[in-house]
């Protein structure tokens, strides 16, 4: 079920005024949960600098044929956290010692916690 289908089902359940409205809401709740857990699908792609939308082209077939395709999403995929190495710290500050390493590691840990 797509997110649009889940939203339509939810709207119908919210607009339903019958005495057994809980029966109408339960499938909508299930559909919404499934739609929220679903991975985003690409909405467009770029091939040789040209933009194509999902309904205009079969990019899976083109990718299979070996064409270089950049898929575009409504929500960009999340990047994996990459911490700083001792070399990165030394390059930035010109030196590295135990206190600086500890400060950087604590800062990284806080940033990682806030962004994941």
Residue pairs with C-beta under 8 A, 6 or more apart in sequence:
1 9
1 31
1 34
1 35
2 35
3 35
3 38
5 31
5 35
6 28
6 31
6 32
6 34
6 35
7 32
7 35
9 27
9 28
9 31
9 32
10 28
10 29
10 31
10 32
12 24
12 28
13 21
13 24
13 25
13 27
13 28
14 25
14 28
16 24
16 25
18 24
40 73
40 74
40 75
40 77
41 54
41 73
42 54
42 59
42 71
42 72
42 73
43 53
43 54
43 72
43 73
43 74
44 51
44 52
44 53
44 54
44 71
44 72
45 51
45 52
45 57
45 59
45 69
45 70
45 71
45 72
46 52
46 69
46 70
46 72
47 57
47 59
47 62
47 67
47 68
47 69
47 70
48 68
51 72
52 59
59 69
59 71
62 69
63 69
81 112
81 115
81 116
83 105
83 108
83 112
84 104
84 108
86 96
86 101
89 96
89 100
89 101
89 104
90 96
93 100
